[in-house]
Each structure stands twice: as structure tokens, then as C-alpha cells.
Amino acid sequence: MIGLPTYVEQTRFNAWDLPCAVLPHSYVDMVAAAGGIPVLLPPAGAARPELVRRLDGLVLTGGADIDPARYGGPSAGIPGYTRPDRDESEFGLFELARAAGLPIFAVCRGLQLANVALGGTLIPHLPDVVGHEEHSGVEGGFTTTRVLTIAGSRVARLAGPEVKVHCHHHQAVDRLAGVLTATAYAADGTIEAVESVDGSFLVGVQWHPEADAADRRLIRALVEAADTYRRERNS
Ligand SMILES: [Mn+2]
């Protein structure tokens, strides 16, 4: 049972146009393709321990910017948007999941959330640092780029030395949290993947694996780790 935090957005479908708890279906497909049971988790106030006890793994999904106040960043003047309801729910969820030893796969915003929750900081607007928009994606879509993985890392073992990835982000890791190590980089030096150094299963990618149906290697590893976690918890 793999938890997937949802967005909350004004959503239009059929005759309806109203606030909805939504998630790109590609996340559901990704988890299901790897044999996991997707469990959608809308923000509803503080995260609850009894929820985390019913999960075997967690995929931290993409979405809005992390509130810069959480890492001492600028409070105004940065392009983008934040979602305080998601921050409240997902920072708590991440903390509970870490405490429970749950395997975690963090995607885009999820990687950024993990880094901030563990004490790191973010670059609030990456084009200001790298001088180009190659990570920014397009309106409603992605740009593709190649990233190089660090030999010996979990990401390198799973995905190989070089990965063609889908990017859509304007923030990135600045100072890395102490328990994380960078395990993939773009050509401009942007950190594109991280993982924990404490033996736990915590893998984060700045790119969007849910957008690549041809490559399910990372999510399969998460679901395998979740299956092991489930069996050990129940034994
Ligand atoms: Mn990128």
C-alpha cells in the first residue's frame, strides 16, 4: 500500500468546476505498474500516525513550491506558487514516515520537501543561478535532459550511469541536508537525485519518473522495499 499525497486545485471536468483533491493519473499508473496498491492521500490537516501505520511505502509527489519560510528563503518576489495545506500535511507525513522506517520515493517537490524537512535549503528560482530555462519544462509539460548518476549509488545501480529524464521545476537543492547525498547531476551542476546515507530507503529525484512509462526501475525498487517493510512489520 503506497501512499500518494494529492494536490488540491480548482478542477474542471464535465459540467463541474470546483476545488478537488487531484493527482496526475500517471502516478497511479506508475505505482500500479510496479505491483503497488496506490492510496491517494489528500491534505486534511496534520498527518496522522494511524494512517502511516496502514502504509507500506510513500511516494512524495510533485506540485507547488515549498514555502520558502520553511528554509529561511525569501518571502516575496519569487515566481511560482505555494500550497500551505499540502506543506502542513506532507511535512508531518514525511516526519512520521521517517520515524516508522517507511520506504520513501520523493519526486520533484517531494525531493525538495525531504531536503528541507531534513535541514537543507533550496534555490528559490534556479534560472537565476544557472542562467537558462532547461529545467523549467513547458506550460503543462516537460523538457527532457540527461543526467549523470554517481557510481555506487542506489540510483546508479537501478537506472545506470546516465538517465534521460523529464524535468519541470524552477527550484532545486541548494544546501543538502546532512543525512542526504547527491547521486545524480545535470550538466549545469544541478542536483537531480539524492538518497539517504543512513541505510533507510529514501530516494529522491528532481525529475518526473511517472511521466516515463517505459522505465519503471525506480518505482519497482520502492515497491520491493515496501513489500520487505510490510513483511518485517507483520512478522
Ligand atoms: Mn532538472
Boltz pocket constraint, residues with backbone or C-beta under 6 A from the ligand:
constraints:
  - pocket:
      binder: B
      contacts: [[A, 134], [A, 135], [A, 167], [A, 168], [A, 169], [A, 186], [A, 190], [A, 192], [A, 206], [A, 207]]
      max_distance: 6.0
